[in-house]
Amino acid sequence: MLPGLICSSHTISGVMPGGPKASRHDFFARVEACAAAGYTGMCLHFRDYAEQRAAGIGDASLKACLDGVGMTERSVEFLTDWFVDGEAGRVARANEEMAIEAASAFGATSINVGSDLQGRGIPRGTLRSRFRALCERAGRSGLSVALEIVAWSDVADIETALEVIDGIPNAGLVLDSWHIFRGKVPLQDLLKIPSDRVLCVQINDADEKLQGPLNVDTVHRKLCGQGSFDLQAFCQTLDAAGIKLPLSVEVISPELAAMDLRAAAKASFDTAQTVLEQFQRKSEQALHSQPR
C-alpha cells in the first residue's frame, strides 16, 4: 500500500520563501486544491496562521476546513533562530509561540525546525541545551519537534542530528531528499536512525548542476522525477529503515510558484505519486523474482 502524500506549505504557497506574504492564495482554496489533487495532509507555515488570524479567521474555521476534506496529517513549519539571544531571540520566541498556537489551531502534532542556517558558529553544547529547552516548551502543548537536516547548516549529517536529539523523548528528525542528495549524505546512513525518530520525510528533485551556492540552489527544485535525484534508491532506503510515514512533497521553485493553484497542487501530487508507484512496482517485481 502506497503511503499518503502531504503538501508542504512552500509547494502550494504561490510565492517564494522570505517574501512579505506566506501565500498569495486563499487558505480555504489551498486546502480544497490539495484535497482535489489527492493529498491527505498539509504542512502549514506558522506565518500563514498569523495571517489568517490577522484577517479575523478563527481557529475553529481553519480546523473545520482541514477536517472537512480529510486532511488527516498535519504539521507546522518552519521555526528558526530558537537558539539565539538578544532581539533576534525575542523575535524567535514570539514565532515559537505563534507556531505552537498554529499547531493547536490546525490540529497538528509536530513542528518542523531548522538549526543555524547562517554560519554563526553556535557551540554544539549551546545548540543541544537550547534544543532540549525548545522541546520541553513544545511538549507542554503535547507537541513533538522535528529537526531538519539542512545541507549548509550546522546539522548537515546524520551523526550530528542524532547527537542533538539524543535523550529528548519528543524530538525527531526531518529527512528532505534535497538536503540528503545535495549534502552528499550517504543513503546508508539513514539506516542508523531509529525509525520512530523520523517525524517527517520530504521528497522533491533537482537538476544535476547547482544554480549557485546551496542556500540559493534550494529554491530551484524540480517536481519529483524531473531531476537528477535517485528517488527510487531514496524510497528503497526508507523502506529498508522501516520508515513508513506519509511523504511530504516540498518543491520550492519560481516555476511552480507562478502556476495556477489547482495546477500546482495536481502537478506536485501526480509526479510524486508516479515516483511512489514506480517504487511499488519495482519492489513487487523484486519480491516475485526471489527464489521460492
Short mmCIF file of the C-alpha atoms (twelve columns), coordinates in Angstrom:
data_MODEL
# 
_entry.id   MODEL 
# 
loop_
_atom_site.group_PDB 
_atom_site.id 
_atom_site.type_symbol 
_atom_site.label_atom_id 
_atom_site.label_alt_id 
_atom_site.label_comp_id 
_atom_site.label_asym_id 
_atom_site.label_seq_id 
_atom_site.Cartn_x 
_atom_site.Cartn_y 
_atom_site.Cartn_z 
_atom_site.pdbx_PDB_model_num 
ATOM 1   C CA . MET A 1   0.000   0.000   0.000   1 
ATOM 2   C CA . LEU A 2   1.370   3.387   -1.004  1 
ATOM 3   C CA . PRO A 3   1.906   5.990   1.727   1 
ATOM 4   C CA . GLY A 4   -0.240  9.086   1.644   1 
ATOM 5   C CA . LEU A 5   1.180   12.383  0.440   1 
ATOM 6   C CA . ILE A 6   1.363   15.632  2.387   1 
ATOM 7   C CA . CYS A 7   1.639   19.030  0.716   1 
ATOM 8   C CA . SER A 8   4.312   21.269  2.201   1 
ATOM 9   C CA . SER A 9   3.489   24.962  2.609   1 
ATOM 10  C CA . HIS A 10  6.058   26.175  0.060   1 
ATOM 11  C CA . THR A 11  4.769   23.776  -2.594  1 
ATOM 12  C CA . ILE A 12  1.354   25.396  -2.697  1 
ATOM 13  C CA . SER A 13  2.001   28.947  -1.448  1 
ATOM 14  C CA . GLY A 14  2.378   30.568  -4.861  1 
ATOM 15  C CA . VAL A 15  5.225   32.724  -3.513  1 
ATOM 16  C CA . MET A 16  8.925   32.259  -2.866  1 
ATOM 17  C CA . PRO A 17  10.177  31.880  0.730   1 
ATOM 18  C CA . GLY A 18  11.152  35.014  2.600   1 
ATOM 19  C CA . GLY A 19  8.650   37.323  0.905   1 
ATOM 20  C CA . PRO A 20  6.198   39.631  2.649   1 
ATOM 21  C CA . LYS A 21  3.309   37.110  2.479   1 
ATOM 22  C CA . ALA A 22  3.140   33.459  3.400   1 
ATOM 23  C CA . SER A 23  0.924   32.752  0.389   1 
ATOM 24  C CA . ARG A 24  -0.789  34.549  -2.470  1 
ATOM 25  C CA . HIS A 25  -3.644  32.046  -2.409  1 
ATOM 26  C CA . ASP A 26  -6.618  31.963  -0.060  1 
ATOM 27  C CA . PHE A 27  -6.220  29.414  2.754   1 
ATOM 28  C CA . PHE A 28  -9.504  27.638  2.073   1 
ATOM 29  C CA . ALA A 29  -8.808  27.479  -1.664  1 
ATOM 30  C CA . ARG A 30  -5.402  25.914  -0.960  1 
ATOM 31  C CA . VAL A 31  -6.881  23.234  1.252   1 
ATOM 32  C CA . GLU A 32  -9.540  22.421  -1.334  1 
ATOM 33  C CA . ALA A 33  -6.959  22.316  -4.154  1 
ATOM 34  C CA . CYS A 34  -4.738  19.931  -2.189  1 
ATOM 35  C CA . ALA A 35  -7.676  17.655  -1.400  1 
ATOM 36  C CA . ALA A 36  -8.801  17.666  -5.040  1 
ATOM 37  C CA . ALA A 37  -5.291  16.706  -6.158  1 
ATOM 38  C CA . GLY A 38  -5.234  13.720  -3.783  1 
ATOM 39  C CA . TYR A 39  -3.234  14.949  -0.795  1 
ATOM 40  C CA . THR A 40  -4.243  13.595  2.610   1 
ATOM 41  C CA . GLY A 41  -2.292  16.102  4.685   1 
ATOM 42  C CA . MET A 42  -0.713  19.554  4.769   1 
ATOM 43  C CA . CYS A 43  2.294   21.073  6.477   1 
ATOM 44  C CA . LEU A 44  1.311   24.689  7.103   1 
ATOM 45  C CA . HIS A 45  3.598   27.613  7.924   1 
ATOM 46  C CA . PHE A 46  3.142   29.422  11.224  1 
ATOM 47  C CA . ARG A 47  3.275   32.705  9.250   1 
ATOM 48  C CA . ASP A 48  0.231   31.516  7.363   1 
ATOM 49  C CA . TYR A 49  -1.626  31.034  10.620  1 
ATOM 50  C CA . ALA A 50  -0.650  34.532  11.753  1 
ATOM 51  C CA . GLU A 51  -2.062  35.977  8.521   1 
ATOM 52  C CA . GLN A 52  -5.336  34.081  8.889   1 
ATOM 53  C CA . ARG A 53  -5.722  35.258  12.447  1 
ATOM 54  C CA . ALA A 54  -4.963  38.861  11.449  1 
ATOM 55  C CA . ALA A 55  -7.711  38.562  8.835   1 
ATOM 56  C CA . GLY A 56  -10.192 37.626  11.559  1 
ATOM 57  C CA . ILE A 57  -10.477 33.937  10.684  1 
ATOM 58  C CA . GLY A 58  -10.978 31.845  13.813  1 
ATOM 59  C CA . ASP A 59  -9.223  28.644  14.784  1 
ATOM 60  C CA . ALA A 60  -12.442 26.641  14.579  1 
ATOM 61  C CA . SER A 61  -12.946 27.624  10.933  1 
ATOM 62  C CA . LEU A 62  -9.397  26.656  9.997   1 
ATOM 63  C CA . LYS A 63  -9.614  23.264  11.678  1 
ATOM 64  C CA . ALA A 64  -13.091 22.594  10.279  1 
ATOM 65  C CA . CYS A 65  -11.785 23.259  6.776   1 
ATOM 66  C CA . LEU A 66  -8.983  20.714  7.180   1 
ATOM 67  C CA . ASP A 67  -11.309 18.190  8.838   1 
ATOM 68  C CA . GLY A 68  -13.943 18.628  6.165   1 
ATOM 69  C CA . VAL A 69  -11.755 17.444  3.292   1 
ATOM 70  C CA . GLY A 70  -9.955  14.673  5.175   1 
ATOM 71  C CA . MET A 71  -6.589  16.310  5.795   1 
ATOM 72  C CA . THR A 72  -5.610  13.853  8.500   1 
ATOM 73  C CA . GLU A 73  -1.832  14.506  8.540   1 
ATOM 74  C CA . ARG A 74  -0.925  17.988  9.759   1 
ATOM 75  C CA . SER A 75  2.226   19.699  10.946  1 
ATOM 76  C CA . VAL A 76  3.617   23.221  11.230  1 
ATOM 77  C CA . GLU A 77  6.813   24.670  9.771   1 
ATOM 78  C CA . PHE A 78  9.436   26.267  9.799   1 
ATOM 79  C CA . LEU A 79  10.887  27.624  13.034  1 
ATOM 80  C CA . THR A 80  14.432  29.044  13.123  1 
ATOM 81  C CA . ASP A 81  16.696  31.026  15.485  1 
ATOM 82  C CA . TRP A 82  15.295  29.326  18.621  1 
ATOM 83  C CA . PHE A 83  18.896  29.153  19.897  1 
ATOM 84  C CA . VAL A 84  19.871  32.864  19.692  1 
ATOM 85  C CA . ASP A 85  19.777  35.695  22.222  1 
ATOM 86  C CA . GLY A 86  19.030  39.407  22.030  1 
ATOM 87  C CA . GLU A 87  16.443  40.952  19.733  1 
ATOM 88  C CA . ALA A 88  16.628  38.043  17.286  1 
ATOM 89  C CA . GLY A 89  15.937  35.721  20.206  1 
ATOM 90  C CA . ARG A 90  12.869  37.722  21.238  1 
ATOM 91  C CA . VAL A 91  11.537  37.514  17.681  1 
ATOM 92  C CA . ALA A 92  12.244  33.790  17.632  1 
ATOM 93  C CA . ARG A 93  10.327  33.216  20.857  1 
ATOM 94  C CA . ALA A 94  7.346   35.166  19.502  1 
ATOM 95  C CA . ASN A 95  7.471   32.997  16.376  1 
ATOM 96  C CA . GLU A 96  7.687   29.910  18.570  1 
ATOM 97  C CA . GLU A 97  4.571   30.921  20.466  1 
ATOM 98  C CA . MET A 98  2.794   31.535  17.167  1 
ATOM 99  C CA . ALA A 99  3.899   28.132  15.859  1 
ATOM 100 C CA . ILE A 100 2.565   26.383  18.962  1 
ATOM 101 C CA . GLU A 101 -0.733  28.243  18.635  1 
ATOM 102 C CA . ALA A 102 -0.857  27.315  14.948  1 
ATOM 103 C CA . ALA A 103 -0.334  23.635  15.756  1 
ATOM 104 C CA . SER A 104 -3.212  23.766  18.230  1 
ATOM 105 C CA . ALA A 105 -5.466  25.543  15.729  1 
ATOM 106 C CA . PHE A 106 -4.677  23.171  12.850  1 
ATOM 107 C CA . GLY A 107 -4.737  20.035  14.992  1 
ATOM 108 C CA . ALA A 108 -1.054  19.335  14.271  1 
ATOM 109 C CA . THR A 109 1.169   17.121  16.383  1 
ATOM 110 C CA . SER A 110 4.627   18.395  15.439  1 
ATOM 111 C CA . ILE A 111 6.628   21.481  14.491  1 
ATOM 112 C CA . ASN A 112 9.481   21.394  11.971  1 
ATOM 113 C CA . VAL A 113 12.556  23.454  12.877  1 
ATOM 114 C CA . GLY A 114 15.984  24.248  11.471  1 
ATOM 115 C CA . SER A 115 19.272  24.872  13.233  1 
ATOM 116 C CA . ASP A 116 21.875  27.545  12.404  1 
ATOM 117 C CA . LEU A 117 21.426  28.365  8.706   1 
ATOM 118 C CA . GLN A 118 23.678  31.432  8.791   1 
ATOM 119 C CA . GLY A 119 27.006  30.033  9.929   1 
ATOM 120 C CA . ARG A 120 27.090  31.895  13.229  1 
ATOM 121 C CA . GLY A 121 29.200  29.247  14.929  1 
ATOM 122 C CA . ILE A 122 26.792  28.277  17.695  1 
ATOM 123 C CA . PRO A 123 28.642  25.945  20.103  1 
ATOM 124 C CA . ARG A 124 27.290  22.401  19.896  1 
ATOM 125 C CA . GLY A 125 26.601  22.313  23.626  1 
ATOM 126 C CA . THR A 126 24.559  25.513  23.398  1 
ATOM 127 C CA . LEU A 127 22.615  24.174  20.440  1 
ATOM 128 C CA . ARG A 128 21.814  20.943  22.256  1 
ATOM 129 C CA . SER A 129 20.730  22.585  25.508  1 
ATOM 130 C CA . ARG A 130 18.533  25.124  23.744  1 
ATOM 131 C CA . PHE A 131 17.011  22.475  21.529  1 
ATOM 132 C CA . ARG A 132 16.146  20.467  24.642  1 
ATOM 133 C CA . ALA A 133 14.541  23.581  26.157  1 
ATOM 134 C CA . LEU A 134 12.543  24.148  22.954  1 
ATOM 135 C CA . CYS A 135 11.315  20.561  23.050  1 
ATOM 136 C CA . GLU A 136 10.311  20.922  26.695  1 
ATOM 137 C CA . ARG A 137 8.254   24.036  25.902  1 
ATOM 138 C CA . ALA A 138 6.612   22.335  22.910  1 
ATOM 139 C CA . GLY A 139 5.984   19.222  24.962  1 
ATOM 140 C CA . ARG A 140 3.808   21.194  27.400  1 
ATOM 141 C CA . SER A 141 1.390   21.572  24.474  1 
ATOM 142 C CA . GLY A 142 1.657   17.910  23.524  1 
ATOM 143 C CA . LEU A 143 3.873   18.607  20.515  1 
ATOM 144 C CA . SER A 144 6.926   16.921  19.055  1 
ATOM 145 C CA . VAL A 145 9.771   18.873  17.465  1 
ATOM 146 C CA . ALA A 146 11.280  17.684  14.180  1 
ATOM 147 C CA . LEU A 147 14.808  18.955  13.477  1 
ATOM 148 C CA . GLU A 148 15.616  19.180  9.782   1 
ATOM 149 C CA . ILE A 149 18.965  18.106  8.425   1 
ATOM 150 C CA . VAL A 150 19.953  21.080  6.227   1 
ATOM 151 C CA . ALA A 151 22.882  20.744  3.845   1 
ATOM 152 C CA . TRP A 152 24.549  24.107  4.613   1 
ATOM 153 C CA . SER A 153 23.690  24.271  8.323   1 
ATOM 154 C CA . ASP A 154 25.477  23.077  11.441  1 
ATOM 155 C CA . VAL A 155 23.247  19.983  11.398  1 
ATOM 156 C CA . ALA A 156 24.093  18.636  7.965   1 
ATOM 157 C CA . ASP A 157 24.657  14.933  8.630   1 
ATOM 158 C CA . ILE A 158 23.039  12.032  10.424  1 
ATOM 159 C CA . GLU A 159 25.623  11.736  13.196  1 
ATOM 160 C CA . THR A 160 25.244  15.378  14.246  1 
ATOM 161 C CA . ALA A 161 21.448  15.239  14.023  1 
ATOM 162 C CA . LEU A 162 21.267  12.157  16.248  1 
ATOM 163 C CA . GLU A 163 23.593  13.809  18.761  1 
ATOM 164 C CA . VAL A 164 21.355  16.891  19.018  1 
ATOM 165 C CA . ILE A 165 18.109  14.959  19.560  1 
ATOM 166 C CA . ASP A 166 19.620  12.266  21.781  1 
ATOM 167 C CA . GLY A 167 17.711  11.661  25.004  1 
ATOM 168 C CA . ILE A 168 14.828  14.003  24.177  1 
ATOM 169 C CA . PRO A 169 11.605  11.960  24.073  1 
ATOM 170 C CA . ASN A 170 9.550   14.325  21.891  1 
ATOM 171 C CA . ALA A 171 12.346  15.100  19.406  1 
ATOM 172 C CA . GLY A 172 12.866  13.650  15.957  1 
ATOM 173 C CA . LEU A 173 14.195  14.443  12.509  1 
ATOM 174 C CA . VAL A 174 13.076  15.775  9.146   1 
ATOM 175 C CA . LEU A 175 14.672  13.983  6.190   1 
ATOM 176 C CA . ASP A 176 14.454  16.003  2.967   1 
ATOM 177 C CA . SER A 177 15.633  14.330  -0.230  1 
ATOM 178 C CA . TRP A 178 17.075  17.663  -1.429  1 
ATOM 179 C CA . HIS A 179 19.291  18.022  1.644   1 
ATOM 180 C CA . ILE A 180 20.247  14.356  1.608   1 
ATOM 181 C CA . PHE A 181 21.395  14.391  -2.016  1 
ATOM 182 C CA . ARG A 182 22.787  17.925  -2.163  1 
ATOM 183 C CA . GLY A 183 24.520  17.410  1.184   1 
ATOM 184 C CA . LYS A 184 26.029  14.157  -0.111  1 
ATOM 185 C CA . VAL A 185 24.676  12.212  2.867   1 
ATOM 186 C CA . PRO A 186 25.172  8.502   2.093   1 
ATOM 187 C CA . LEU A 187 21.777  6.846   1.863   1 
ATOM 188 C CA . GLN A 188 23.071  4.006   4.019   1 
ATOM 189 C CA . ASP A 189 23.477  6.500   6.860   1 
ATOM 190 C CA . LEU A 190 19.681  6.742   7.041   1 
ATOM 191 C CA . LEU A 191 19.694  3.191   8.374   1 
ATOM 192 C CA . LYS A 192 21.399  4.484   11.526  1 
ATOM 193 C CA . ILE A 193 18.278  6.412   12.541  1 
ATOM 194 C CA . PRO A 194 15.694  4.597   14.681  1 
ATOM 195 C CA . SER A 195 12.554  4.614   12.573  1 
ATOM 196 C CA . ASP A 196 10.454  6.191   15.333  1 
ATOM 197 C CA . ARG A 197 12.827  9.159   15.375  1 
ATOM 198 C CA . VAL A 198 11.894  10.183  11.832  1 
ATOM 199 C CA . LEU A 199 8.922   12.517  12.154  1 
ATOM 200 C CA . CYS A 200 8.803   13.897  8.609   1 
ATOM 201 C CA . VAL A 201 10.138  12.879  5.194   1 
ATOM 202 C CA . GLN A 202 10.147  15.442  2.390   1 
ATOM 203 C CA . ILE A 203 10.530  14.493  -1.252  1 
ATOM 204 C CA . ASN A 204 11.480  16.568  -4.290  1 
ATOM 205 C CA . ASP A 205 14.013  16.647  -7.099  1 
ATOM 206 C CA . ALA A 206 16.643  18.941  -8.620  1 
ATOM 207 C CA . ASP A 207 18.899  19.372  -11.634 1 
ATOM 208 C CA . GLU A 208 22.295  17.717  -11.581 1 
ATOM 209 C CA . LYS A 209 24.041  21.099  -11.811 1 
ATOM 210 C CA . LEU A 210 23.707  23.512  -8.907  1 
ATOM 211 C CA . GLN A 211 22.346  27.006  -9.507  1 
ATOM 212 C CA . GLY A 212 24.734  28.869  -7.210  1 
ATOM 213 C CA . PRO A 213 25.539  28.022  -3.563  1 
ATOM 214 C CA . LEU A 214 23.329  25.555  -1.723  1 
ATOM 215 C CA . ASN A 215 21.214  28.206  0.006   1 
ATOM 216 C CA . VAL A 216 20.384  29.623  -3.433  1 
ATOM 217 C CA . ASP A 217 20.020  26.340  -5.276  1 
ATOM 218 C CA . THR A 218 17.473  25.124  -2.731  1 
ATOM 219 C CA . VAL A 219 14.793  27.421  -4.197  1 
ATOM 220 C CA . HIS A 220 15.277  25.950  -7.673  1 
ATOM 221 C CA . ARG A 221 13.906  22.494  -7.039  1 
ATOM 222 C CA . LYS A 222 12.123  20.258  -9.518  1 
ATOM 223 C CA . LEU A 223 8.984   18.185  -9.378  1 
ATOM 224 C CA . CYS A 224 9.634   14.597  -8.352  1 
ATOM 225 C CA . GLY A 225 11.090  12.519  -11.158 1 
ATOM 226 C CA . GLN A 226 12.025  15.545  -13.259 1 
ATOM 227 C CA . GLY A 227 15.556  15.981  -11.939 1 
ATOM 228 C CA . SER A 228 18.708  14.032  -11.154 1 
ATOM 229 C CA . PHE A 229 17.988  12.560  -7.719  1 
ATOM 230 C CA . ASP A 230 17.764  8.787   -7.382  1 
ATOM 231 C CA . LEU A 231 14.395  8.884   -5.665  1 
ATOM 232 C CA . GLN A 232 13.906  5.153   -6.164  1 
ATOM 233 C CA . ALA A 233 17.013  4.479   -4.072  1 
ATOM 234 C CA . PHE A 234 15.815  7.054   -1.537  1 
ATOM 235 C CA . CYS A 235 12.460  5.285   -1.191  1 
ATOM 236 C CA . GLN A 236 14.148  1.886   -1.049  1 
ATOM 237 C CA . THR A 237 16.384  3.050   1.807   1 
ATOM 238 C CA . LEU A 238 13.433  4.478   3.728   1 
ATOM 239 C CA . ASP A 239 11.652  1.154   3.318   1 
ATOM 240 C CA . ALA A 240 14.700  -0.794  4.491   1 
ATOM 241 C CA . ALA A 241 14.952  1.502   7.518   1 
ATOM 242 C CA . GLY A 242 11.325  0.765   8.445   1 
ATOM 243 C CA . ILE A 243 10.254  4.372   7.882   1 
ATOM 244 C CA . LYS A 244 6.592   4.139   6.848   1 
ATOM 245 C CA . LEU A 245 5.468   7.762   7.069   1 
ATOM 246 C CA . PRO A 246 3.374   9.668   4.545   1 
ATOM 247 C CA . LEU A 247 5.768   11.701  2.391   1 
ATOM 248 C CA . SER A 248 5.651   15.481  2.325   1 
ATOM 249 C CA . VAL A 249 6.105   16.970  -1.149  1 
ATOM 250 C CA . GLU A 250 8.270   20.084  -0.813  1 
ATOM 251 C CA . VAL A 251 9.026   21.659  -4.170  1 
ATOM 252 C CA . ILE A 252 10.308  25.232  -3.952  1 
ATOM 253 C CA . SER A 253 10.688  26.837  -7.371  1 
ATOM 254 C CA . PRO A 254 9.722   30.024  -9.213  1 
ATOM 255 C CA . GLU A 255 8.049   27.963  -11.930 1 
ATOM 256 C CA . LEU A 256 5.761   26.130  -9.515  1 
ATOM 257 C CA . ALA A 257 5.031   29.296  -7.534  1 
ATOM 258 C CA . ALA A 258 3.857   31.025  -10.711 1 
ATOM 259 C CA . MET A 259 1.407   28.271  -11.636 1 
ATOM 260 C CA . ASP A 260 -2.337  28.290  -11.124 1 
ATOM 261 C CA . LEU A 261 -3.218  26.968  -7.665  1 
ATOM 262 C CA . ARG A 262 -5.010  23.803  -8.731  1 
ATOM 263 C CA . ALA A 263 -2.466  23.094  -11.457 1 
ATOM 264 C CA . ALA A 264 0.393   23.366  -8.947  1 
ATOM 265 C CA . ALA A 265 -1.367  21.065  -6.498  1 
ATOM 266 C CA . LYS A 266 -2.103  18.479  -9.180  1 
ATOM 267 C CA . ALA A 267 1.371   18.586  -10.767 1 
ATOM 268 C CA . SER A 268 3.145   18.248  -7.433  1 
ATOM 269 C CA . PHE A 269 0.903   15.386  -6.315  1 
ATOM 270 C CA . ASP A 270 0.871   13.473  -9.601  1 
ATOM 271 C CA . THR A 271 4.654   13.498  -10.081 1 
ATOM 272 C CA . ALA A 272 5.300   12.354  -6.501  1 
ATOM 273 C CA . GLN A 273 2.632   9.662   -6.812  1 
ATOM 274 C CA . THR A 274 4.268   8.402   -10.010 1 
ATOM 275 C CA . VAL A 275 7.592   8.005   -8.179  1 
ATOM 276 C CA . LEU A 276 5.877   6.020   -5.428  1 
ATOM 277 C CA . GLU A 277 4.013   3.831   -7.916  1 
ATOM 278 C CA . GLN A 278 7.262   3.094   -9.744  1 
ATOM 279 C CA . PHE A 279 8.891   2.142   -6.456  1 
ATOM 280 C CA . GLN A 280 5.990   -0.132  -5.562  1 
ATOM 281 C CA . ARG A 281 6.154   -1.898  -8.933  1 
ATOM 282 C CA . LYS A 282 9.908   -2.451  -8.605  1 
ATOM 283 C CA . SER A 283 9.506   -3.761  -5.074  1 
ATOM 284 C CA . GLU A 284 6.794   -6.193  -6.154  1 
ATOM 285 C CA . GLN A 285 8.884   -7.362  -9.101  1 
ATOM 286 C CA . ALA A 286 11.881  -7.943  -6.842  1 
ATOM 287 C CA . LEU A 287 9.720   -9.893  -4.394  1 
ATOM 288 C CA . HIS A 288 8.250   -12.106 -7.111  1 
ATOM 289 C CA . SER A 289 11.688  -12.785 -8.619  1 
ATOM 290 C CA . GLN A 290 13.069  -14.207 -5.390  1 
ATOM 291 C CA . PRO A 291 13.574  -17.997 -5.411  1 
ATOM 292 C CA . ARG A 292 10.832  -19.918 -3.627  1 
# 
